[in-house]
Amino acid sequence: MKQYITEQQWREITDQQHVAFLKVLGRQSDEHITGIGFMLPLPSIGEMIQFLDVCMDDGWWRVQRDGEKTEWGIVSKYGPNFEGWTFPELIDTLWNAVKMMLEEENGEE
C-alpha cells in the first residue's frame, strides 16, 4: 500500500492550493521545499485524513472498501459528492477527495 502521493500527483494542484493544503496542516509552505521545487516528504495518508477532517467538520465522512475489497471509496453524508469514483490505493482515493475540497475552496468547481 502506497503511503505517500507521488511528485506527479503533488504537481496536479496549483501553488495556491499547495499553500492552502499545508496551512490546514499547520505547516509552512516552504518547510519542505527542495531546490527542484517539490515537497519532501510528500503528503501521506495521515495528512490526507487530517486535512479532510478539518475541511469536512460540519458532517461525517468515511472511507470504505468495495464488496470485493479491491477498491477504496469515500462516503460523505453532508459534504461533497464523492460517489462514483474509487481507486485501488487508499492514498489515491484520499488525494482525489483533497483535490476536490481544494477546488471547492478556490471556487474552481
Stockholm file with secondary structure:
# STOCKHOLM 1.0

chainA/1-109         MKQYITEQQWREITDQQHVAFLKVLGRQSDEHITGIGFMLPLPSIGEMIQFLDVCMDDGWWRVQRDGEKTEWGIVSKYGPNFEGWTFPELIDTLWNAVKMMLEEENGEE
#=GR chainA/1-109 SS CCCBCCHHHHTTSCHHHHHHHHHHTTCCTTTTBCTTSCBSSCCBHHHHHHHHHHHTTTSCEEEEECTTSSCEEEEESSSCCCTTCCBSSHHHHHHHHHHHHHHHHTTCC
#=GC SS_cons         CCCBCCHHHHTTSCHHHHHHHHHHTTCCTTTTBCTTSCBSSCCBHHHHHHHHHHHTTTSCEEEEECTTSSCEEEEESSSCCCTTCCBSSHHHHHHHHHHHHHHHHTTCC
//
